[in-house]
Amino acid sequence: MTSSHGDARHPIASSSSVGDNVRLAVAAILGSNLAFSLGDATIKLTSANFVLWQIFVIRSVIAIPLLIANVLLRFGSTSLAPRHFGWVALRSLMLTLMLVAYASSLPHLALGVAAVTLYTLPIFITLFAAFFIGDRIGLMGWGSVLMGFAGVVLILKPTPDSFNRYALLPLIAAILYALTMILTRTKCREENPLVLSLGANFSIVAIGLLATLLIAMVGGPIKEAQEASFLFGEWSAMGTTTEWLTMALLAAAVIISSVLAAIAYQVGPPATVATFDFSYVGFAVLWGVLFFDEVLDPVTLTGMALIIVAGVLVVRR
């Protein structure tokens, strides 16, 4: 997924097998998800020390010059301006909202639960592609969709005693990202992927600074709701090398994840790469156990398994 992460994940690529390098593609998508998941684990680790907007703005401010340098080095005099500014701006806004929804869930959910709920993405792409583009779903497709949503129900546990409203956030993120991918395919196919990534990062900075200004005008952190401080708190002072190094590592995770994902989908069959893309969930569960001592109950694990199987069936189809 690109995301907090980058902007080249899950492209809708050509299915041509000419020039495919499956080993390189699999290695690249595994490396991408390793960087991607470590970045998300770092956001979860630092959520008590920094507000979301501070993380997003500083990370993107570090990443933007590196992306510009990448564009200039690879494409020389290529324009950094998008060909269709309005569609790219809408896409960037949707991607920013997706990142906000997903990152907002991380302090309140097990990392593996957030990850697998986000990876309902192929299911929503299937539905939206049928609705907006006219793709046919077929029997296996509908069966996969129903299986995926059954897994979501098991994870959400929609009962008064066990319902976790924060689990809706990565689900909203998946819907927004699926819509972003449909927009990419239908309106932004002629855009340079690195220019799209730049647009997304500029949008993150703009929305982050606007949110910070609005919070300052309202009065700073919400004292009565400390659990919301990750969204509504004030920026923290960054006076140590460790804090700046953390932000630099988050920026590096964004760039590495997006570049490796782009390589994976360029040199490998899309269905194969998308199947291995689910490795993000495995990495997320691993970091959840190692860094946060997370233990998942059997019902949640069953729901996660259903979503993964459904997603793999969809992308293989």
Secondary structure in CASP SS format (residue, H / E / C, confidence):
PFRMAT SS
TARGET T0000
AUTHOR 0000-0000-0000
METHOD secondary structure of the structure
MODEL  1
M C 1.00
T C 1.00
S C 1.00
S C 1.00
H C 1.00
G C 1.00
D C 1.00
A C 1.00
R C 1.00
H C 1.00
P C 1.00
I C 1.00
A C 1.00
S C 1.00
S C 1.00
S C 1.00
S C 1.00
V C 1.00
G C 1.00
D C 1.00
N C 1.00
V H 1.00
R H 1.00
L H 1.00
A H 1.00
V H 1.00
A H 1.00
A H 1.00
I H 1.00
L H 1.00
G H 1.00
S H 1.00
N H 1.00
L H 1.00
A H 1.00
F H 1.00
S H 1.00
L H 1.00
G H 1.00
D H 1.00
A H 1.00
T H 1.00
I H 1.00
K H 1.00
L H 1.00
T H 1.00
S C 1.00
A C 1.00
N C 1.00
F C 1.00
V C 1.00
L H 1.00
W H 1.00
Q H 1.00
I H 1.00
F H 1.00
V H 1.00
I H 1.00
R H 1.00
S H 1.00
V H 1.00
I H 1.00
A H 1.00
I H 1.00
P H 1.00
L H 1.00
L H 1.00
I H 1.00
A H 1.00
N H 1.00
V H 1.00
L H 1.00
L H 1.00
R H 1.00
F H 1.00
G C 1.00
S C 1.00
T C 1.00
S C 1.00
L C 1.00
A C 1.00
P C 1.00
R C 1.00
H C 1.00
F H 1.00
G H 1.00
W H 1.00
V H 1.00
A H 1.00
L H 1.00
R H 1.00
S H 1.00
L H 1.00
M H 1.00
L H 1.00
T H 1.00
L H 1.00
M H 1.00
L H 1.00
V H 1.00
A H 1.00
Y H 1.00
A H 1.00
S H 1.00
S H 1.00
L H 1.00
P H 1.00
H H 1.00
L C 1.00
A C 1.00
L H 1.00
G H 1.00
V H 1.00
A H 1.00
A H 1.00
V H 1.00
T H 1.00
L H 1.00
Y C 1.00
T C 1.00
L H 1.00
P H 1.00
I H 1.00
F H 1.00
I H 1.00
T H 1.00
L H 1.00
F H 1.00
A H 1.00
A H 1.00
F H 1.00
F H 1.00
I H 1.00
G C 1.00
D C 1.00
R C 1.00
I C 1.00
G H 1.00
L H 1.00
M H 1.00
G H 1.00
W H 1.00
G H 1.00
S H 1.00
V H 1.00
L H 1.00
M H 1.00
G H 1.00
F H 1.00
A H 1.00
G H 1.00
V H 1.00
V H 1.00
L H 1.00
I H 1.00
L H 1.00
K C 1.00
P C 1.00
T C 1.00
P C 1.00
D C 1.00
S C 1.00
F C 1.00
N C 1.00
R H 1.00
Y H 1.00
A H 1.00
L H 1.00
L H 1.00
P H 1.00
L H 1.00
I H 1.00
A H 1.00
A H 1.00
I H 1.00
L H 1.00
Y H 1.00
A H 1.00
L H 1.00
T H 1.00
M H 1.00
I H 1.00
L H 1.00
T H 1.00
R H 1.00
T H 1.00
K H 1.00
C C 1.00
R C 1.00
E C 1.00
E C 1.00
N C 1.00
P H 1.00
L H 1.00
V H 1.00
L H 1.00
S H 1.00
L H 1.00
G H 1.00
A H 1.00
N H 1.00
F H 1.00
S H 1.00
I H 1.00
V H 1.00
A H 1.00
I H 1.00
G H 1.00
L H 1.00
L H 1.00
A H 1.00
T H 1.00
L H 1.00
L H 1.00
I H 1.00
A H 1.00
M H 1.00
V H 1.00
G C 1.00
G C 1.00
P C 1.00
I C 1.00
K C 1.00
E C 1.00
A C 1.00
Q H 1.00
E H 1.00
A H 1.00
S H 1.00
F H 1.00
L H 1.00
F H 1.00
G C 1.00
E C 1.00
W C 1.00
S C 1.00
A C 1.00
M C 1.00
G C 1.00
T C 1.00
T H 1.00
T H 1.00
E H 1.00
W H 1.00
L H 1.00
T H 1.00
M H 1.00
A H 1.00
L H 1.00
L H 1.00
A H 1.00
A H 1.00
A H 1.00
V H 1.00
I H 1.00
I H 1.00
S H 1.00
S H 1.00
V H 1.00
L H 1.00
A H 1.00
A H 1.00
I H 1.00
A H 1.00
Y H 1.00
Q H 1.00
V H 1.00
G C 1.00
P C 1.00
P H 1.00
A H 1.00
T H 1.00
V H 1.00
A H 1.00
T H 1.00
F H 1.00
D C 1.00
F C 1.00
S H 1.00
Y H 1.00
V H 1.00
G H 1.00
F H 1.00
A H 1.00
V H 1.00
L H 1.00
W H 1.00
G H 1.00
V H 1.00
L H 1.00
F H 1.00
F H 1.00
D C 1.00
E C 1.00
V C 1.00
L C 1.00
D C 1.00
P H 1.00
V H 1.00
T H 1.00
L H 1.00
T H 1.00
G H 1.00
M H 1.00
A H 1.00
L H 1.00
I H 1.00
I H 1.00
V H 1.00
A H 1.00
G H 1.00
V H 1.00
L H 1.00
V H 1.00
V H 1.00
R H 1.00
R C 1.00
END
